[in-house]
Amino acid sequence: MKLDILYFAWLRERIGLPRETVETDAPTVAALVEELRAREERYALAFSDLAAVRVAIDQELRDFDASLEGAREIAFFPPMTGG
C-alpha cells in the first residue's frame, strides 16, 4: 500500500523531511516504524524512543499496534503539552 507520512517538530528535523510517500506492506504502525528505522540512521535516531512519539492514522490518534489497513496518511509527532 502507498502511505503519505508526515513528520512534525523534532522528528521532521531529525529525518530532514516534512513528509514523504512510502510503499509498504507493514500491517501495523509498529511494523512501519521498524521498516523506517532500517532505512537509514536518521530514521533510527528519530524513532529511537517511541515513548516520546505519538502517531495519528488519517488524523485520528492511535497506538503503535494499530492496523494500517485502509490507511492513507500517517503522522508522527511529539506529545503535545497544554499552556
N, C-alpha and C positions, 0 to 999 in steps of 0.2 A: 504494500500500500504506500501511497505517497502522502507525507505529512508536512505541513508547514510548522516549523519550530521557531518560537520566539524566545529570546533571551533578554532579561531585564537586569538593570543595576550592575552589580559586580560580576554577575555571570556573563553579561554582554562584554564587559571589559576583559575578563579572563579569556573568553573564547575569541573575541575580536570581531564578532558579528552580531547585528541586532536580530537577524532572522535568517533562516535557510530552509530549503525544501529537501527532505531526505526520502529515500526509498527504503522501506524496512518491512520485515516480516515479524517484528517483535510483537508478542501477544499482550505484553503489559508495559506500563511506563518503566518499571524497573529493568526489564529486558532492553528497552530502548536506551536507557541510561548506560547500560553495560556496553551496548554497541557504540554509543558515542564515546565513552571512556576509552575504548580500544582504538579509536580512530587516530588520536594524536594526544600528546602530552597536555596541551591546553585544555582539552575536554576532561582529561583525567583530573587535572588540577581543579577545574570548575566544579566537578561533581565528586570531589574527594570527601566532602562531609554532607551527606544528604539530610542530616538534621537541620542544616542551615538553608535548605532549598524547599520551596513549595512548587506545586505543579497544578496547572489547570488544563483540562481537556475541553476543547470547544467552549472556553470561557467559564467553565464550572470547576471549582476547587475540588481536587480529587487526591487520593492516596497513590503511592508508588506501585501498589499491587493492582491498580485499576486496569481494566481491559482497554486496549486501543481499538477494539472492533468498532468500525464505523466512524472513528475519529478523523477530523480534518486538520485540527490545529492543537498544538501542544505549547504551553507557555511555562517557562521556568523562571522563578523569581525568588528573592529572599523573603523571609517572613515580614509582614507589614506591622508597623507599630502605630499606635494612636498618638495624638498630640494636639 
